[in-house]
Amino acid sequence: MKTEIKTELSLLNEIDDLKRKLSVLEKKDNNLIPTYQYSKIREVDLKTLFDIEKKLTQNKFNHWFNHNRDLSLETVDFLQNLIEQNRGLIDDYNEEDLKIYLISPLLNRINFILKNQEVRGFYELPMRYSTEKFILNGTVDFVISKGLFQSKKPYFFIQEFKRSEEYGNPRPQLLAELISAIELNHWNHIKGAYVIGGNWHFVILEKLKTAKYHYFISENFDATKINDLKLIYQNLVFIKHEIINALTNK
C-alpha cells in the first residue's frame, strides 16, 4: 500500500515538473514573437507586418462629411468660446493639457455616453491583438466602444493628443489600432482620427484580404478656426449617430 502511495506521489510530482517545463517553453516562445507598442510603432513596422497602402482620393469621405447636421446657436457659441479659451496656447500644450482643455470638452459636448445602447468613450484603454507572427498592444488614447464598464467592441478611435509631430507620428499608431479593431471585431472597415495640436485628420481603413489593407486620410481640419471646428464637431456627431443607427438596426 505504501509503495502505491509513493508511486502516485511520484507521478504527481513528475506531472507538476512537466507543467513547469512547459510553462517555461511557452514563455520562451512568446519572447520570440515580436511585440509592437501602439505608442511606438512606425510606418516601417506597419509595412513589415502588413500589405498596407495609402489612397489619395477624397471621395471616400463624401458620405461621412456630406451628412452634416445644422448646429444650434448655443453649440456655435460653445465652439467659439472653446477657440477663445485656448487661443495662443495650443502650440505650447502638452498632451494632457490638449486633452483636458480642447479635446475632452468637445467630446463631452457631443456626449458619447449612450446608456441605452451600452456605448461610451474610453480614455487610456489597454488593447491587445496577437497572432502567431506578432503582437500589437498598448494603451489607446480614446475609443468609442460597446460596453459601459469595459470595452467590448471598439467602433471609433482618436489617436494622439500630441501638439506636434516631433513627439511622434500618430498616423501609424492610429492605423495599428484600427487594424487591431478590424481583426478583433471581424469587420472590413473602420473609422478614426488623429490629432496634432489643433489639427485633425479623419481616417478610413478598409481590409481587402488577409493582412492586406488600404486607407484614406482626409484633408486637414484646423480646430483653431471656427468653420473647421464646426466641421470637426459635425463629423464626430455623424459617428455618434452612425453607431446608434447600426445598433438600432442590428
Order of alpha helices (4+ residues) and beta strands (2+ residues): alpha-beta-alpha-beta-alpha-alpha-alpha-alpha-beta-beta-beta-alpha-beta-beta-beta-beta-alpha
